[in-house]
Amino acid sequence: MVQYAWLVPLLPLVAYVFLLFLGRKAPEGIVAGVSVVLTAISFVISLFVFQAVGSHPNGNDTYVFHWLTVGSRNFDVGFQVTHLNALMLVIVTLVSALVLLFSKGYMHRDERFPVFYQYLNLFVFSMLALVLSPNLLQLYIFWEMVGLCSYLLVGFWYFKPEAALAAKKSFIVTRIGDTGMFAGIILLFLASGSFDYSTIFSAATAGTLSFHGMSSGTVATVAALLIFMGAVGKSAQFPLHIWLPDAMEGPTPVSALIHAATMVAAGVYLVARAYPLFVSAPAALHTVAWIGGITALLASLIALTQRDIKRVIAYSTVSQLGYMMMALGVGAYAYGVFHLMTHAFFKALLFLAAGSVIHALDTQDLFEMGGLRRKMPLTTYTFLAGALALAGIVPFAGFWSKDDILGATLASGHPVLYAFGLLAAFCTAFYIFRVFFLAFTGQPRDEAKYEHAHEGGWVMAVPLVILAAFATLAGFFNTPLNHHGLERYLFADYAAPHSAAGTDVVATIGQTYPENIGLMAVSVAVGLFGILVAALFYWRPGKGAERAARMFSLPYQVSFHKFFVDEAYEWFFVGGGKRLAALVRWFDVYVLDGLVQLLGRLGSVGGRLLRFSQTGQIQTYSAWATVGLLVFVAIAVFRIGGVFG
Amino acid sequence: MSLAFWVVTAPLIAALLILLLPKVRFTAAKVLALLGGLVSLVLVLAAWIGFPGTPSLFADASSVTWFSLPAFWQSTSLTVNLAFGFDGLSLPLAALTAFVVCLAVFGARGRAEEAGDGLDPRVAHPRSYFFWISMAAAGILGVFSALDIFTFFVALEVTLFSSFFLIQLFGKRGSNRAATKFLIYRGFATVAMLVALVGIAYGAAGYFGSASPTAITFSIPQLLGTVSHASAAQFPAYYRGALFLVLLLAVFIEEAFVPFHTWLPTTHAYADTPTNMLIGGLLTKTGAYVLLRFGVGMLPDQVHRYGTLIAVFGVINILYGAFAAWAQKNWRTLVAFGSISHMGIVLLGIASMTAAGLQGAMFMIISSGLLTALLFYLTGAIESRTQTLDMAQLGGLSKRMPMLSGFLLVAALGSLGLPLTSGFISEIQAFIGGFDRFPALSFVGVVGLILSAVYLLYAIQKTTFGPLRTAVDGGPGFAAGGGRDGSLDATPPEYLPTVLMTLFVLLIGIYPNLLGHLFGLSVQGLLGIGG
């Protein structure tokens, strides 16, 4: 079965090409139908692949062919199925199929409906091809392709200036990280002789990376940090987190699929995929943990005060991705991936439910919502399931994975990071229930909008219900009840005999952390406390929000303005870059070209001077000719050694 | 006569026919020029198919003795040949040339109605217009396929004055100064190159050495075989170094490398679209070709020795071009500076003297040629509708020209090196070479990857995204141009060049071995097999 894994990305590609030829006037039913059916088939195949890897005696299957020959080396492309990859295939195809279905309702009667589906299918293909990559070069190729799809979809409503700006910003900010990753990949290629994960891992763990006389450990650290730059950009980690909230300008299904469940998780996936490299570079791993922890806290603080429903959830995504990074950084490999999975479900759910609200009300401002519980019960209860999962309330999915992470962080000896995580958990419960109370309970704040609110029909309901089921139950894939099934599945990649990584590394990766009932109780209590505070301020209609804002005026402003990071970057990097560009232009026009003009002037002056040599007298000319001949003969005699010989 | 010979002469014959026929109309002249280009293209492709897979071999070479000077100097004789042929390096370049020439001619059109500044000179003098285009085509093809230094110079001179006339006679109002600047700069480069190459030929024959000189040859294949093996006694390193620096100077001017680049943006600002495609897409690639052919091919030790210097200039070009492009307010100069930035990557790749670096440089020459031509074509098509390429006056073009805007985006993405386009595969190879030898410098150079995204997406955002700007909507071009239903999008004849160029940008990006197997041979030849 594993050898047919290439079918999984191929089907969405087929859908893309088919839609491309169908054109911009194709009927909505066919466009959406083909896309959903093909991706659903991909999902089914993924399930078989997932199963087959599990029972396969020799896990890592790799199939490659030569793409380009460079000197004595080859660049290969192909696909590789590991346990991690198989899990990712299942997550991506499932969420994709549901989002494709949901979009049928959400994008109904959009002028460019077929184009939207083209882009989405291209994205699904690229994301799956990224997951299956057997080497860093192919990963980078599809890494950029998913970035392109994100750019196209964020800017889908291109006529909106905010969308145009957000699309550009998302591409450029992630490009900054990608450039570091580009250098890191090249460094690893030069140091190990290959882009292949397995070759790089064995070289890194055996300490045989060599580059310009640097020690293997140094090369591994530098390369891992450079590659992590790419992950920071893609997964919107501090300090490159600024693009993701702006990317909410795209249609909401895009936010659910690309900016919550799949593409933004690619950074986490990358660190997990390249884990043996990171493990052999402890400094890099440490950086991952701290960046993750800082991001988790910072983003959750910003999410407390945002007014736009999608921006709250976007900052929540940034924060949750921070948790995953932190997990990987402290050595809890399986928990990071586990949280990636649960988060994909409950965050996609939250976005789609928010999309359902936006679709009904035509606003994203939380303070124009309210009381939707009565008109949109399905959306309300599915959103609630997602919110409970995000807040980490037992037994919803997020509880299991987040708690694993917090426990492992403390157990691995990172009390500060644990405190960050716990504080962020409080904020998380608060901000998501702030959204819930503002949107769904109390009285409508905008009667006109409330009037025409309605559920979005079965195409929008089915994905909500399925995702709500996963958000509620997915945590049970990895609990003491099933002896941590997912953990054991993921560790199989590093089990003897087919692991390319060395034994120390395998031991580090395969480390498990025992359940700590006390810590679990603390997290749940913190989550419940967050919900309680949110309820105090926002459940009952009234001036809760303003009271809260007045009470904490300074911190409120800092949070509302996102710690002024955007402003600082705008001034320093964008402004600085523009000033430098203007300087280069000035130098170009006035100094370089000015010099040329000056030479031109001199030339014409010289020409005027030389005109005086045109005396018209044969004597003068022959005098000059004689001088010239003498010089020539002199050179010939003294330098070459004779005129004729 | 070999294929290569006819590849070069086909446009030449077309040019002569255009000149000889009495009072030709625009379309007739265009068809003749197009036929010349097409014949070249078909013949290049035939040569490509029949190309033997062996390194450092000039397949299908032909040589005619032009004149011979017995007892030329110091009792040696000199034979000057007209010789043409292809190897793994020149064949893709010739193919690119024939391809872009065909599309440039196909896309050439004049404004029928009288604009403010009188009748379009292209309509008034179609014979002259297509004569010079065909001459330029023959010249560029000659440069890439010449197997004799003398032939090479004849071809180079042809490109010089035919481009000069194209800029001066058919450019925008005020193109006089631009044309003069072009002529002076490139004229000087040609002189420097003449000194360097003739010097190399003399050096190879032993004129600078202590041993007695042998017969001079101007044959490039022979020189490639002998120069790098010539002993120090025969061709002292001092002379090689001096000649190499002269050659490098010529290359810098020819290729519009900073700080000798100011002729390029000026030229592109004034020349018309087909001329811009020829100059930006093809003519500016001759410098890099010369550096590979004569620098790496004949004086590899010197390239190695001055590697750091070349790499430093490569990185300066990458960053300088990118920052300058960021500050541009007009698409034409933006594309010009973008191409300067790209060619900086070529310089870095060549300086590394590694297989990946050299192959990346070769890929980049082709990629940049295709993308520059495509960008000039698309912006030209947009300009013919909006009457301006000033970004401050454009906006929201996707609304009225979705396809043109879409292709412009693809071209921009190719230029910024998105994977699965030709730009990416060129950049990564060149940078692998760069990092291999100059890690710190290359690390500075990769910042150019960020900057290219900045200036291109900034321009795209200003031009095609956002609300449709009324200044543009009400402009004269919007009233005059366009199709039946008021749509301003690409017309069927405009699709052909656009789609074809885009297709090759993608094809090279998706299946790079298409070029790789030819360039690989050339790299093996240049570095010595296995090197």
Interface residues (C-beta under 8 A of the other chain):
Chain A: H66 W67 L68 T69 V70 G71 S72 R73 L137 Y140 I141 F142 E144 M145 L148 G155 Y158 F159 K160 P161 A163 A164 L165 A167 K168 F171 I172 R175 I176 D178 T179 F182 A183 I186 L187 F189 L190 F211 H212 G577 K578 L580 A581 A582 V584 R585 D588 L592 D593 V596 G600 G645
Chain B: Q74 K181 I184 V258 P259 H261 T262 Y320 F323 A324 W326 A327 Q328 T354 A355 A356 Q359 G396 S398 K399 L413 L418 P419 L420 F424 I425 I428 Q429 F431 I432 F435 D436 P439 S442 F443 V446 V447 L449 I450 L451 A453 V454 L457 Y458 I460 Q461 T464 F465 G466 P467 L468 P512 N513 G516 H517 G520 V523 L527 G530
